[in-house]
Amino acid sequence: MNKAIYGIIALLSISAGAVGFHLIKQTKTLPAAEFALHYQQARPISAFTFTDESGQSFNNSQLQGKWSLVFFGYTSCPDVCPITLQNLNFIYEDLMAIASNSQVLLVSVDPKRDTQEKLAQYIAYFNADFKALRAEHDVLFPFARNLGMMYAITSKESSKDGAEETDESYWVDHSASLVLINPAGKVAAIFKAEQVIGEVPTINNDKLLSDYQKIVALYQQ
């Protein structure tokens, strides 16, 4: 009888251990993003069609199977755009080490001046693997809003000598943030730029890489 009791106790212990291991495995989670705005439920992106710097069509299908870092800017931008693209170039190998299917996309918010040829020269200066996209405002504005971004065209201040502004004389206000799109083609997170008085808003590369790794890892669970 004692043997029977010991056998039941042993069986219960094994079962409890198996259940405990299963619960630990089920509840194990990876660290959440610390700096980025990470959506617990990725946001869908409506259908769109752009033209890239090579003159090829770029639509939702080009987002599938890739981690896409999207930046809204323009070639005449005096500070935020070149600094952001330069910083992305600095960490591009690190991004690829985290996810070999990473891609960087510049979306022009100035289709009037940013021709295909101009975008091709501009983006190649920073990294030949980066892509630049353009579309007219009827496509561009809904796309930007869909990704949680906004932009606005504003006039430059009149010159001191009183010269009149031309049609080409304007700025485009835009965000310095980066939008992360997951391999399912949905918005996964937004990396916001840090604002410091008197300095150009930028995204800290170390923070970006740290959260990028965490977010990618979550999708690999």
Secondary structure, DSSP 8 states (H G I E B T S, - for coil): -HHHHHHHHHHHHHHHHHHHHHHHHHH------SSSEEEEEEE-----EEEETTS-EEEGGGGTTSEEEEEEE-TT-SSHHHHHHHHHHHTHHHHHHH-TTEEEEEEES-TTT--HHHHHHHHHHH-TT-EEEE--HHHHHHHHHHTT--EEEEE----TT-----TT-EEEEE---EEEE-TTSSEEEEE--B--TTS--B--HHHHHHHHHHHHHHHT-
